Amino acid sequence: MVTQAAERTGLSTYTLRRRIADGRLPAYRSGSRIIRVDPDDVDKLLTRIPAVNRRG
């Protein structure tokens, strides 16, 4: 569910719903009110930022 995905990633449900609306996050409807997302798809939204080597 979107709420659980938001809690797990630290993103807001509003952000996840915007990603669903703009097509960046696939979602599946279960009944008339329940929206489910695949955890792997949610993880793909997150991009790792490489560490910066600050040594000279």
MARZA-689272 format. One record per residue (C-alpha): residue number from 1; residue in three letters; x, z negated, y. Coordinates in steps of 0.5 Angstrom, whole numbers, plus 500, padded with zeros to 3 digits. Layout:
<r><kolvex>NUM</kolvex><migu>ala</migu><u>X</u><w>Z</w><v>Y</v></r>
...
END
This chain:
<r><kolvex>1</kolvex><migu>met</migu><u>500</u><w>500</w><v>500</v></r>
<r><kolvex>2</kolvex><migu>val</migu><u>502</u><w>501</w><v>507</v></r>
<r><kolvex>3</kolvex><migu>thr</migu><u>502</u><w>494</w><v>509</v></r>
<r><kolvex>4</kolvex><migu>gln</migu><u>507</u><w>492</w><v>503</v></r>
<r><kolvex>5</kolvex><migu>ala</migu><u>512</u><w>498</w><v>505</v></r>
<r><kolvex>6</kolvex><migu>ala</migu><u>512</u><w>495</w><v>512</v></r>
<r><kolvex>7</kolvex><migu>glu</migu><u>514</u><w>488</w><v>510</v></r>
<r><kolvex>8</kolvex><migu>arg</migu><u>519</u><w>491</w><v>505</v></r>
<r><kolvex>9</kolvex><migu>thr</migu><u>522</u><w>496</w><v>510</v></r>
<r><kolvex>10</kolvex><migu>gly</migu><u>521</u><w>492</w><v>517</v></r>
<r><kolvex>11</kolvex><migu>leu</migu><u>517</u><w>498</w><v>520</v></r>
<r><kolvex>12</kolvex><migu>ser</migu><u>511</u><w>497</w><v>523</v></r>
<r><kolvex>13</kolvex><migu>thr</migu><u>504</u><w>499</w><v>519</v></r>
<r><kolvex>14</kolvex><migu>tyr</migu><u>503</u><w>503</w><v>526</v></r>
<r><kolvex>15</kolvex><migu>thr</migu><u>510</u><w>507</w><v>525</v></r>
<r><kolvex>16</kolvex><migu>leu</migu><u>508</u><w>508</w><v>517</v></r>
<r><kolvex>17</kolvex><migu>arg</migu><u>501</u><w>511</w><v>519</v></r>
<r><kolvex>18</kolvex><migu>arg</migu><u>504</u><w>515</w><v>524</v></r>
<r><kolvex>19</kolvex><migu>arg</migu><u>509</u><w>518</w><v>519</v></r>
<r><kolvex>20</kolvex><migu>ile</migu><u>504</u><w>520</w><v>515</v></r>
<r><kolvex>21</kolvex><migu>ala</migu><u>500</u><w>523</w><v>520</v></r>
<r><kolvex>22</kolvex><migu>asp</migu><u>506</u><w>527</w><v>522</v></r>
<r><kolvex>23</kolvex><migu>gly</migu><u>507</u><w>529</w><v>515</v></r>
<r><kolvex>24</kolvex><migu>arg</migu><u>514</u><w>526</w><v>514</v></r>
<r><kolvex>25</kolvex><migu>leu</migu><u>511</u><w>521</w><v>509</v></r>
<r><kolvex>26</kolvex><migu>pro</migu><u>507</u><w>523</w><v>504</v></r>
<r><kolvex>27</kolvex><migu>ala</migu><u>501</u><w>518</w><v>502</v></r>
<r><kolvex>28</kolvex><migu>tyr</migu><u>496</u><w>518</w><v>497</v></r>
<r><kolvex>29</kolvex><migu>arg</migu><u>488</u><w>516</w><v>498</v></r>
<r><kolvex>30</kolvex><migu>ser</migu><u>485</u><w>511</w><v>493</v></r>
<r><kolvex>31</kolvex><migu>gly</migu><u>478</u><w>511</w><v>494</v></r>
<r><kolvex>32</kolvex><migu>ser</migu><u>475</u><w>511</w><v>501</v></r>
<r><kolvex>33</kolvex><migu>arg</migu><u>480</u><w>506</w><v>505</v></r>
<r><kolvex>34</kolvex><migu>ile</migu><u>486</u><w>505</w><v>501</v></r>
<r><kolvex>35</kolvex><migu>ile</migu><u>492</u><w>509</w><v>502</v></r>
<r><kolvex>36</kolvex><migu>arg</migu><u>498</u><w>508</w><v>498</v></r>
<r><kolvex>37</kolvex><migu>val</migu><u>505</u><w>511</w><v>499</v></r>
<r><kolvex>38</kolvex><migu>asp</migu><u>511</u><w>512</w><v>494</v></r>
<r><kolvex>39</kolvex><migu>pro</migu><u>517</u><w>507</w><v>495</v></r>
<r><kolvex>40</kolvex><migu>asp</migu><u>522</u><w>512</w><v>494</v></r>
<r><kolvex>41</kolvex><migu>asp</migu><u>519</u><w>516</w><v>500</v></r>
<r><kolvex>42</kolvex><migu>val</migu><u>519</u><w>510</w><v>504</v></r>
<r><kolvex>43</kolvex><migu>asp</migu><u>526</u><w>509</w><v>503</v></r>
<r><kolvex>44</kolvex><migu>lys</migu><u>528</u><w>517</w><v>504</v></r>
<r><kolvex>45</kolvex><migu>leu</migu><u>525</u><w>515</w><v>512</v></r>
<r><kolvex>46</kolvex><migu>leu</migu><u>531</u><w>510</w><v>512</v></r>
<r><kolvex>47</kolvex><migu>thr</migu><u>538</u><w>513</w><v>514</v></r>
<r><kolvex>48</kolvex><migu>arg</migu><u>544</u><w>510</w><v>513</v></r>
<r><kolvex>49</kolvex><migu>ile</migu><u>549</u><w>509</w><v>519</v></r>
<r><kolvex>50</kolvex><migu>pro</migu><u>556</u><w>510</w><v>517</v></r>
<r><kolvex>51</kolvex><migu>ala</migu><u>560</u><w>504</w><v>519</v></r>
<r><kolvex>52</kolvex><migu>val</migu><u>565</u><w>505</w><v>525</v></r>
<r><kolvex>53</kolvex><migu>asn</migu><u>572</u><w>504</w><v>524</v></r>
<r><kolvex>54</kolvex><migu>arg</migu><u>574</u><w>500</w><v>531</v></r>
<r><kolvex>55</kolvex><migu>arg</migu><u>582</u><w>499</w><v>529</v></r>
<r><kolvex>56</kolvex><migu>gly</migu><u>587</u><w>504</w><v>533</v></r>
END
